[in-house]
Amino acid sequence: MSEVVRRFRLALEAHDADAVGEVLADDVVFRSPVVFKPYHGRAQVRPILEAVFCVVDEWRCLREIGAPDSRDHGLVFVANIGERQLEGCDFLHLDHNGFVDEFYVMVRPLSGALALAEAMKAQLASAKARR
């Protein structure tokens, strides 16, 4: 497993947006499991990650996929959204400098994805109202 992917995983486990930001490329592209349009750039991705950390409980990586020298990796995980359990995978691509320049999340089952979408919508609306 690459050092950047290890740091990304540890940051997710710790719900540490600063640590995630340290391994993201400036022009990172994030594809959400519940929104069609991708988010571009660290400035757009960070508030999404902060919201995820507020709504996701007990994110736990079950398996890491990818050779240490590969630029493509996957983190198979389980997490809770309220009383719903999610299973999913974070797919990561590393740029030539070793930063995460693309990642997308896929989750299942549908009931978990819907719970995630609902919780994220409420969290982002709440964060927007506080600004």
C-alpha positions in Angstrom: 0.0 0.0 0.0 1.3 3.4 -0.9 2.2 5.8 1.9 -0.3 8.4 0.6 -3.1 5.8 0.6 -2.2 4.7 4.1 -2.4 8.3 5.2 -5.7 8.8 3.4 -7.1 5.7 5.2 -5.9 6.8 8.6 -7.3 10.3 8.1 -10.7 8.8 7.2 -10.6 6.5 10.2 -9.8 9.6 12.4 -12.4 11.8 10.7 -9.5 14.3 10.2 -10.3 16.7 7.3 -6.9 18.4 7.6 -5.0 15.2 7.2 -7.2 14.2 4.2 -6.5 17.6 2.7 -2.7 17.1 3.0 -2.8 14.1 0.5 -5.3 15.6 -2.0 -4.0 17.3 -5.2 -5.0 20.9 -5.6 -7.1 19.9 -8.6 -8.7 16.7 -7.0 -11.9 15.5 -8.5 -14.4 13.8 -6.2 -17.4 11.8 -7.3 -20.0 11.3 -4.7 -22.2 8.1 -4.5 -25.3 10.3 -4.3 -24.7 13.3 -6.5 -24.1 13.1 -10.3 -21.9 16.1 -10.8 -18.3 15.8 -9.6 -16.7 18.2 -7.2 -13.5 19.8 -8.4 -10.6 21.1 -6.3 -9.6 20.9 -2.7 -11.8 23.9 -1.7 -14.9 22.2 -3.0 -14.1 18.8 -1.7 -13.2 19.7 1.9 -16.7 20.9 3.0 -18.1 17.6 1.6 -15.6 15.6 3.6 -16.3 17.6 6.8 -20.0 16.9 6.3 -19.3 13.2 5.7 -17.4 13.1 9.0 -20.4 14.5 10.8 -22.9 11.9 9.4 -20.8 8.8 9.1 -20.1 6.7 12.2 -17.5 4.0 12.6 -15.9 4.1 9.2 -13.8 1.0 9.1 -11.6 -0.3 6.2 -11.9 -4.0 5.6 -9.5 -4.4 2.7 -7.0 -2.4 0.7 -6.7 -3.1 -3.0 -3.7 -2.0 -5.1 0.0 -2.7 -5.4 2.3 -0.3 -3.5 3.7 1.1 -6.7 0.3 1.4 -8.4 -1.5 4.7 -9.0 -4.9 3.1 -8.5 -6.1 1.9 -5.2 -9.3 0.9 -3.4 -10.4 0.9 0.2 -13.2 -1.5 0.9 -15.1 -0.2 4.0 -18.1 -0.5 6.2 -19.7 2.5 8.0 -22.9 3.5 9.8 -25.3 6.2 8.9 -27.6 6.3 11.9 -29.0 2.8 12.2 -28.1 1.9 8.6 -25.0 0.1 7.7 -23.2 0.9 4.5 -20.7 -1.2 2.6 -18.6 0.6 0.0 -15.3 1.3 -1.7 -13.3 4.4 -2.0 -11.5 4.3 -5.4 -8.4 6.5 -5.4 -6.1 7.6 -8.2 -2.7 9.2 -7.5 -1.1 11.8 -9.7 2.5 11.9 -10.9 3.5 13.6 -7.6 1.8 11.0 -5.4 -1.2 13.0 -4.4 -4.8 11.8 -4.7 -6.1 13.6 -7.8 -9.3 11.6 -8.2 -11.5 9.6 -5.9 -15.0 8.3 -6.0 -17.1 6.4 -3.6 -19.5 3.6 -4.3 -21.9 2.3 -1.6 -24.5 -0.3 -1.1 -27.2 -1.2 -0.2 -29.7 1.2 -1.7 -31.3 1.9 1.8 -27.8 2.9 3.1 -27.1 5.1 0.1 -30.5 6.8 0.6 -29.8 7.3 4.3 -26.4 8.8 3.3 -28.0 11.2 0.8 -30.6 12.3 3.3 -28.1 12.8 6.1 -25.7 14.7 3.8 -28.4 17.0 2.5 -29.4 17.9 6.1 -25.8 18.4 7.2 -24.8 20.6 4.2 -28.0 22.7 4.7 -27.2 23.1 8.4 -23.6 24.1 7.6 -24.7 26.6 5.0 -27.2 28.1 7.4 -24.4 28.6 10.0 -22.3 30.6 7.5 
